[in-house]
Amino acid sequence: MLAGVVVGVIAIPLGMGFAIASGVKPEYGIYTTIIAGILISLLGGSKFQIGGPTGAFIPILLGIVMTYGYDNLLIAGILAGIMLYMMGLFKLGSLIQYIPHSVTIGFTAGIAVQIFTGQLGNLFGLTGLVKHEHFLSNMKELVIHAGTWNGYSVLTAIICFFVILLVQRYLPKIPGALVGLIGSSIAAALLFPGQVATIGSTFGEIPNTLPSFRLPDLSWETWVRMLQPALVIAMLGGIESLLSAVVADGMTADRHDSNKELRAQGIANMITPLFGGIPATGAIARTATNIKNGAVSPISGIIHGIVVLLVLLLCAPYASAIPLAAMAPVLMLVAWNMSERKAFAHLLVTRTGDSLVLVITFLLTVLADLTVAVEVGLLMAIILFVKRAGDTFQVSQVLPDLEDEQHKLGTHMVDQDHDCPQIMIYKVNGPLFFGVARMFTTGLDEAIERKPKAVIIRMASAPYMDMTGAKMLKEGLRTLQKQGTKVLISGIQPQPLAILKRSGLYTIIGAGAFFEQTNKAIEVATQLVNEQACKACSQHAFQECESLSLGIAVGVPSKQASSGS
């Protein structure tokens, strides 16, 4: 109960601030905190998750409001809720973990920059500002209207900022943001009344009543038009909520149910817009505060929503008197805390491909939008992964190392003075997929040119194969088989074997051509070797050939073979 009360008190100014920064009335943020907060705690997959409006949504929601309007934002929220619920229903919660860390850090830092700079107008009390969807246009507005700055607004923001820092320093158990808002509001009302813009003077009085049910426009055309914005909301909401749940797991040694959490987020986002609320997700900072104050069950999250409801009913007129300049440092500190600056700097100094993905995602989030940033970031990450996989992939000719007790295969055993033109063994190292498939066929070029009696492909070090890899393997095998070369495969792992069976290549090769151990494949291959060909081999004397010896003498009568020559 104590944790729920503390988090509820913290959520009040944040809910209003996030709503205002998103371009909607402050009470809509309160409604979201109440309804979504209770539903997410009641139905979610984490015992400690606190849901509601978050800073990460600010630039997304502001862009939607400016482009499509508030009513269509509600439609996008409902659609996002449906998408989130379907993701949970089809157990797609684990897919979030495949988003690269560099992409997540990049767009999170970019959102933080947008939130921080978006509050500069309120901090300086600038008038005549016109909000734009893009970062550079908003920065231009700040420069154009810099001359309209209000010293009283700056003073109010400074008071709020220092009160928050002092409370966090000396009274960490007390919500600094709430104390800062109350302190700066009282100071502004007593010292320079009417000199700074307030929530009431800008947005009207906050009603101290429950939100009313309102069914938005459900026409097919509107739903289709809002699909793309809804997808962005669902994607970001899913990422934020599951990241928050992971943080909670780390703080409590508990384990959340990611799919149940997504379903809860979906239900909350389907219902909240029916009462005027904006999209919601799991809030990392409030979830952490919930745990630090002793939360042990979802009850604290439910109480947090009830506390906000009681404050709305009893104290709404007082909230209307809060200066906008006092809200600015609260949101700026939120932006500073969510910026992931340490992780950003660490990734940056590594100077790897991830650093490039980080910077590009960050810049596109700030200068373009989140959708473009994530799409480009993911595409770059995939390309870099394919390149790295290609760099590690290798197809090399090997022979048994006779000095090794287990006769391990090694590339160092193959040279001009030690080779077998009759039986060639190739070792495939790394996953055989579309990015490296061509390298596989290139690796077999020498075997195709020399036309040996048998080619053994050892695949114990190839953990994965896709259909492109199977296609390239098929092409290489066809070429070898046409020239009379027998193809044998050893040590193949379950996943590549399953692909070969699905593609029909397993049947083409033949079940008898697959072996668990390479030495067994060599035994079969030696039966194909022509004795005259061995005698004609310029590399070795017929009876002393050691290129393939594993206690087997190639083409030598059985009496000599038994002696291991």
C-alpha positions in Angstrom: 0.0 0.0 0.0 2.8 2.4 0.9 4.6 1.7 -2.5 1.3 2.3 -4.3 0.8 5.7 -2.6 4.3 6.8 -3.3 4.2 5.8 -7.0 0.7 7.4 -7.3 2.0 10.7 -6.0 5.0 10.6 -8.4 2.7 9.7 -11.3 0.5 12.7 -11.0 2.8 15.4 -12.3 4.4 13.0 -14.8 1.0 12.1 -16.2 0.1 15.7 -16.8 3.5 16.6 -18.1 3.6 13.8 -20.6 0.1 14.7 -21.8 1.0 18.4 -22.3 4.2 17.6 -24.0 2.3 15.2 -26.3 0.0 18.0 -27.5 -3.1 17.0 -25.5 -4.8 18.3 -22.4 -3.2 17.4 -19.0 -6.3 15.5 -17.7 -5.9 13.0 -20.5 -2.6 12.0 -19.0 -4.3 11.6 -15.6 -7.1 9.4 -17.1 -4.4 7.2 -18.7 -2.5 6.9 -15.4 -5.7 5.8 -13.7 -7.2 3.4 -16.2 -4.2 1.9 -17.9 -2.3 1.8 -14.6 -4.9 -0.3 -12.9 -5.5 -2.6 -15.9 -1.8 -3.3 -16.5 -1.2 -4.1 -12.9 -4.3 -6.3 -12.7 -3.7 -8.3 -15.9 0.0 -8.0 -16.5 2.8 -10.6 -16.6 5.0 -8.7 -14.1 4.0 -8.4 -10.4 5.8 -5.0 -10.1 5.0 -3.3 -13.4 3.6 0.3 -13.3 1.9 1.3 -16.4 0.8 4.7 -17.8 2.0 7.5 -20.1 5.7 7.6 -20.6 8.3 10.1 -21.9 9.2 7.7 -24.8 5.8 8.3 -26.4 6.0 12.1 -26.4 7.5 12.7 -29.8 5.4 9.9 -31.4 2.1 11.2 -29.9 2.9 14.8 -30.7 3.6 14.0 -34.3 0.3 12.0 -34.6 -1.7 14.8 -32.9 -0.2 17.4 -35.2 -0.8 15.3 -38.4 -4.0 13.5 -37.7 -5.6 15.2 -34.7 -6.5 14.1 -31.2 -9.5 12.0 -32.2 -7.5 9.9 -34.6 -4.8 9.5 -31.9 -7.5 7.6 -29.9 -8.1 5.4 -33.0 -4.3 4.7 -33.2 -4.2 3.8 -29.6 -7.0 1.3 -29.9 -5.4 -0.3 -33.0 -2.0 -0.4 -31.2 -3.8 -2.2 -28.3 -5.2 -4.8 -30.7 -1.7 -5.3 -32.2 -0.2 -5.7 -28.7 -2.8 -8.2 -27.7 -2.3 -10.2 -30.8 1.4 -10.2 -30.3 0.9 -11.7 -26.8 -1.8 -14.1 -28.1 0.6 -15.5 -30.7 3.5 -15.6 -28.2 5.7 -13.1 -29.9 6.9 -11.5 -26.7 10.3 -13.2 -27.1 10.9 -11.4 -30.4 11.6 -8.1 -28.6 14.9 -9.5 -27.4 16.1 -9.7 -31.0 16.2 -5.9 -31.4 19.9 -5.0 -31.2 21.0 -3.1 -28.1 22.5 -0.4 -30.3 19.1 0.3 -31.9 17.4 0.5 -28.6 20.0 2.8 -27.0 20.0 5.0 -30.2 16.3 5.7 -30.4 16.0 6.1 -26.6 18.7 8.7 -26.5 17.1 10.4 -29.5 13.7 10.5 -27.8 15.4 12.0 -24.7 16.9 14.8 -26.8 13.4 15.6 -28.3 11.8 15.7 -24.8 14.5 17.9 -23.4 14.6 20.4 -26.3 10.8 20.4 -26.4 10.6 21.9 -22.9 12.9 24.9 -23.7 10.0 27.0 -24.7 8.2 26.5 -21.4 11.3 26.9 -19.4 12.0 30.3 -21.0 8.3 31.3 -21.2 8.5 31.9 -24.9 5.3 33.1 -26.6 4.0 32.7 -30.1 5.7 29.3 -30.6 4.2 27.1 -33.3 4.8 23.4 -32.7 6.2 21.4 -35.7 6.5 17.7 -36.2 10.3 17.9 -37.0 13.1 18.7 -34.7 14.9 21.3 -36.8 11.7 23.2 -37.4 11.1 23.4 -33.7 14.6 24.6 -33.1 14.1 27.3 -35.7 10.9 28.4 -33.8 12.9 28.7 -30.6 15.5 30.9 -32.3 12.9 33.1 -33.9 11.0 33.7 -30.7 14.0 33.9 -28.4 13.3 37.6 -27.8 10.0 36.8 -26.1 11.6 35.0 -23.1 10.1 35.6 -19.6 12.4 36.1 -16.7 9.7 35.0 -14.2 9.3 31.7 -16.1 13.1 31.1 -15.9 13.0 31.9 -12.2 10.1 29.5 -11.6 11.9 26.7 -13.4 15.1 27.3 -11.5 13.2 27.2 -8.2 11.5 23.9 -9.2 14.8 22.4 -10.4 16.7 23.2 -7.2 13.9 22.0 -5.0 13.9 18.7 -6.8 17.7 18.3 -6.5 17.6 19.2 -2.7 14.7 16.8 -2.0 16.5 14.0 -3.9 19.7 14.7 -2.1 18.4 15.0 1.5 15.0 13.4 1.5 15.2 10.7 -1.2 12.0 8.9 0.1 9.9 12.0 -0.8 8.8 12.5 -4.4 11.1 15.4 -5.6 9.0 16.2 -8.7 5.8 16.8 -6.7 7.6 18.9 -4.0 9.3 20.9 -6.7 6.0 21.6 -8.5 4.2 22.6 -5.3 7.1 24.8 -4.1 7.6 26.6 -7.4 3.8 27.0 -7.9 3.5 28.6 -4.4 6.5 30.8 -5.1 5.1 32.0 -8.4 1.7 32.7 -6.9 3.1 34.7 -4.0 6.1 36.5 -5.6 4.9 37.3 -9.1 1.2 36.4 -9.5 -0.2 36.3 -13.0 3.3 36.6 -14.6 3.7 33.0 -15.8 1.5 30.8 -17.9 -0.2 28.0 -15.9 -1.9 24.8 -16.9 -5.3 26.5 -16.3 -4.5 29.6 -18.3 -3.2 27.5 -21.2 -5.5 24.5 -21.3 -8.4 25.5 -19.1 -9.4 24.1 -15.7 -8.7 20.4 -15.0 -12.1 18.8 -14.4 -12.5 17.0 -11.0 -14.8 14.4 -12.5 -14.4 10.9 -13.8 -13.8 10.6 -17.6 -16.8 10.0 -19.7 -17.1 7.0 -22.1 -16.8 8.1 -25.8 -16.8 5.8 -28.8 -14.4 7.3 -31.5 -15.0 7.2 -35.2 -14.8 3.5 -36.3 -15.0 4.0 -40.0 -12.9 1.6 -42.1 -11.1 4.5 -43.9 -10.0 6.0 -40.6 -8.7 2.6 -39.3 -6.7 2.0 -42.5 -5.2 5.5 -42.3 -4.1 5.1 -38.7 -2.5 1.6 -39.2 1.0 2.9 -39.6 1.0 5.3 -36.6 -0.6 2.4 -34.6 2.2 0.1 -35.6 4.8 2.6 -34.3 2.9 2.9 -31.0 2.6 -0.9 -30.6 6.2 -1.5 -31.4 7.5 1.2 -29.0 5.0 0.2 -26.3 6.0 -3.5 -26.6 9.7 -2.7 -26.3 9.2 -0.3 -23.4 6.9 -2.5 -21.4 9.1 -5.6 -21.7 12.3 -3.6 -21.0 10.6 -2.4 -17.9 9.6 -5.9 -16.9 13.2 -7.1 -17.4 14.5 -4.3 -15.2 11.9 -5.4 -12.5 13.1 -9.0 -12.8 16.7 -7.9 -12.3 15.8 -5.9 -9.1 13.6 -8.7 -7.6 15.0 -12.0 -8.9 11.5 -12.6 -10.3 10.5 -13.7 -13.8 7.8 -12.0 -15.8 5.6 -13.6 -18.5 6.3 -11.5 -21.6 3.3 -12.7 -23.6 0.9 -12.1 -20.7 2.4 -8.7 -20.3 1.8 -7.8 -23.9 -1.8 -9.0 -23.7 -2.3 -6.7 -20.7 -0.7 -3.8 -22.5 -3.1 -4.5 -25.4 -6.2 -4.6 -23.3 -5.2 -1.4 -21.5 -4.6 0.4 -24.7 -7.9 -0.7 -26.2 -9.9 0.5 -23.3 -8.1 3.7 -22.2 -8.8 5.6 -25.4 -12.6 5.0 -24.9 -12.3 7.4 -21.9 -10.0 9.9 -23.6 -6.7 8.5 -22.5 -3.5 8.4 -24.5 -1.4 5.3 -25.3 0.3 3.7 -22.2 3.1 1.3 -21.6 5.3 0.1 -18.7 7.2 2.9 -17.0 10.7 1.9 -16.0 11.4 4.7 -13.5 8.0 4.3 -11.8 8.4 0.5 -11.7 11.8 0.8 -10.1 10.4 3.2 -7.5 7.6 0.8 -6.8 10.0 -2.0 -6.0 12.3 0.3 -4.0 9.4 1.3 -1.8 8.5 -2.3 -0.9 6.1 -3.6 -3.6 5.5 -7.3 -3.4 2.5 -7.8 -5.7 0.3 -6.1 -8.3 -1.7 -4.5 -5.5 0.7 -1.6 -5.3 0.1 -0.8 -9.0 -3.7 -0.9 -8.5 -3.4 1.4 -5.5 -1.2 3.8 -7.5 -4.1 4.2 -9.9 -6.6 4.7 -7.1 -4.4 7.4 -5.5 -4.3 9.3 -8.8 -8.1 9.0 -9.1 -8.6 10.4 -5.6 -6.3 13.3 -6.3 -8.2 14.1 -9.5 -11.5 14.2 -7.6 -10.2 16.2 -4.7 -7.4 18.4 -5.9 -7.9 19.1 -9.6 -8.5 22.9 -9.2 -5.1 23.2 -7.4 -3.3 21.4 -10.3 -4.6 23.9 -12.7 -2.5 26.6 -11.0 0.8 24.8 -11.8 3.0 27.0 -14.0 4.2 25.4 -17.3 7.7 26.6 -16.5 7.6 24.4 -13.4 6.7 21.4 -15.5 9.8 21.9 -17.7 12.5 20.9 -15.3 10.5 17.8 -14.3 10.4 16.6 -17.9 13.9 17.6 -18.6 15.1 15.5 -15.7 13.0 12.6 -17.0 14.8 13.1 -20.4 18.2 13.2 -18.7 17.5 10.0 -16.7 16.2 8.1 -19.8 18.9 9.2 -22.1 21.1 6.1 -21.6 24.1 8.4 -21.8 26.6 6.0 -20.2 25.6 3.1 -22.5 25.6 5.5 -25.5 29.1 6.7 -24.7 30.4 3.1 -24.1 29.0 1.9 -27.5 30.4 5.0 -29.2 34.0 4.6 -28.0 34.1 0.9 -29.2 34.2 2.2 -32.8 32.5 -1.0 -34.2 29.7 -1.5 -36.5 27.3 -1.2 -33.5 28.7 2.3 -33.0 27.6 3.2 -36.6 24.1 1.7 -36.0 23.8 3.6 -32.7 24.7 7.0 -34.3 22.5 6.5 -37.4 19.5 5.4 -35.2 20.0 8.3 -32.9 20.3 11.0 -35.6 17.3 9.6 -37.5 15.2 9.6 -34.3 16.0 13.2 -33.7 16.0 14.5 -37.3 13.4 12.3 -38.9 11.1 10.0 -36.9 11.2 6.8 -34.8 9.8 4.6 -37.6 12.5 5.5 -40.1 15.1 5.3 -37.3 14.2 1.8 -36.2 13.7 0.5 -39.8 17.1 1.8 -40.9 18.8 0.8 -37.6 17.5 -2.8 -37.9 18.4 -3.0 -41.6 22.0 -1.8 -40.9 22.3 -4.2 -37.9 21.2 -7.1 -40.2 23.6 -6.2 -42.9 26.5 -6.0 -40.4 25.5 -9.3 -38.9 25.5 -10.9 -42.3 28.9 -9.4 -43.0 30.3 -10.7 -39.7 28.9 -14.2 -40.3 30.4 -14.1 -43.8 33.8 -13.2 -42.3 33.7 -16.2 -40.0 32.4 -18.6 -42.6 34.9 -20.9 -44.2 35.0 -23.9 -46.4 38.5 -25.5 -46.3 40.1 -28.8 -47.5 41.3 -30.9 -44.6 43.0 -34.2 -43.9 43.4 -36.3 -40.8 46.3 -35.4 -38.5 48.0 -38.7 -38.0 50.1 -37.4 -35.0 46.8 -36.6 -33.2 45.4 -39.5 -31.1 41.9 -38.9 -32.4 43.1 -38.2 -36.0 41.4 -34.8 -36.0 41.0 -33.1 -39.4 43.1 -30.0 -40.0 43.9 -27.7 -42.9 47.6 -27.7 -42.0 47.7 -31.3 -43.2 47.0 -30.3 -46.8 50.0 -29.1 -48.9 51.7 -29.9 -52.2 53.5 -32.9 -50.7 50.6 -34.3 -48.7 47.3 -34.5 -50.4 45.0 -37.1 -52.0 43.5 -36.3 -55.4 41.2 -39.4 -55.1 39.3 -38.4 -51.9 38.9 -34.8 -50.9 37.5 -33.8 -47.5 36.0 -30.4 -46.9 35.2 -28.9 -43.5 32.3 -26.3 -43.4 32.8 -23.8 -40.6 29.9 -21.5 -39.7 26.2 -21.2 -40.6 25.3 -21.9 -44.2 22.8 -19.2 -45.1 22.0 -16.7 -47.9 24.9 -14.3 -46.9 27.6 -16.9 -47.4 26.0 -19.5 -49.7 28.0 -18.3 -52.7 31.2 -18.8 -50.7 30.3 -22.4 -50.2 30.1 -23.2 -53.9 33.3 -21.3 -54.5 35.0 -23.4 -51.8 34.2 -26.6 -53.9 35.8 -25.2 -57.1 39.0 -27.2 -56.6 37.1 -30.4 -56.2 35.1 -29.7 -59.3 38.3 -29.0 -61.2 40.2 -32.1 -60.0 37.2 -34.6 -60.3 38.0 -36.9 -57.4 36.4 -40.2 -56.8 34.7 -39.0 -53.6 34.1 -35.7 -51.8 33.4 -35.8 -48.0 31.7 -32.7 -46.6 32.1 -32.5 -42.8 29.3 -30.3 -41.4 29.7 -30.7 -37.7 30.7 -27.0 -37.4 27.7 -25.8 -39.4 24.9 -25.2 -36.9 22.4 -23.6 -39.2 21.3 -23.7 -42.8 18.6 -21.8 -44.7 16.9 -22.6 -48.0 19.4 -20.5 -49.9 22.2 -22.5 -48.4 20.4 -25.7 -49.3 20.0 -24.5 -52.9 23.7 -23.7 -53.2 24.6 -27.1 -51.7 22.3 -28.8 -54.2 24.0 -26.9 -57.1 27.5 -28.0 -55.9 26.4 -31.6 -55.5 24.8 -31.7 -58.9 28.0 -30.5 -60.5 30.1 -33.1 -58.6 27.7 -35.9 -59.3 27.6 -35.2 -63.1 31.4 -35.7 -63.3 31.1 -39.0 -61.4 32.1 -37.9 -57.9 30.4 -39.5 -55.0 29.4 -37.0 -52.3 29.3 -38.1 -48.6 28.3 -35.9 -45.7 29.5 -36.4 -42.1 28.5 -34.9 -38.7 25.6 -32.9 -39.9 23.6 -31.2 -37.1 19.8 -31.5 -36.6 18.7 -28.2 -38.1 20.6 -28.5 -41.4 19.5 -32.1 -41.6 15.9 -31.0 -41.2 16.3 -28.4 -44.0 17.8 -31.0 -46.3 14.8 -33.3 -45.7 12.3 -30.5 -46.3 14.0 -29.4 -49.5 14.2 -33.0 -50.8 18.0 -32.8 -51.0 18.3 -35.6 -48.4 16.6 -38.0 -50.8 18.7 -36.8 -53.7 21.9 -37.4 -51.8 20.7 -40.7 -50.3 20.4 -41.8 -46.7 23.5 -44.0 -47.1 25.6 -41.0 -47.8 25.2 -39.5 -44.3 27.6 -40.5 -41.5 28.0 -39.4 -37.9 31.8 -39.9 -38.0 34.1 -38.7 -40.7 36.3 -41.8 -40.5 33.3 -44.0 -41.4 32.7 -41.8 -44.5 36.4 -42.3 -45.4 36.0 -46.0 -45.1 33.2 -45.9 -47.6 35.1 -43.5 -49.9 38.2 -45.7 -50.0 36.1 -48.5 -51.5 35.5 -46.2 -54.5 39.2 -45.5 -55.1 40.7 -47.2 -58.2 44.0 -49.0 -57.5 45.5 -48.0 -60.8 44.7 -44.4 -60.0 46.5 -44.7 -56.7 49.5 -46.1 -58.5 49.5 -43.2 -60.9 49.3 -40.7 -58.2 52.4 -38.5 -58.4 52.1 -37.5 -54.7 53.0 -40.7 -53.0 54.2 -44.3 -53.4 51.1 -46.5 -53.6 51.9 -48.7 -50.6 53.0 -45.7 -48.4 50.1 -43.3 -48.9 49.3 -41.6 -45.6 47.0 -38.8 -46.7 43.9 -40.6 -45.5 45.3 -43.3 -43.3 43.1 -44.0 -40.2 44.4 -47.6 -39.8 43.2 -48.1 -43.4 45.5 -48.5 -46.4 44.0 -47.1 -49.6 44.0 -49.6 -52.4 46.4 -51.9 -50.6 45.7 -55.7 -50.2 44.0 -56.6 -46.9 47.1 -58.2 -45.4 49.0 -54.9 -45.7 45.9 -53.0 -44.6 45.7 -55.0 -41.4 49.3 -53.9 -40.5 48.1 -50.3 -40.7 50.5 -49.2 -43.5 
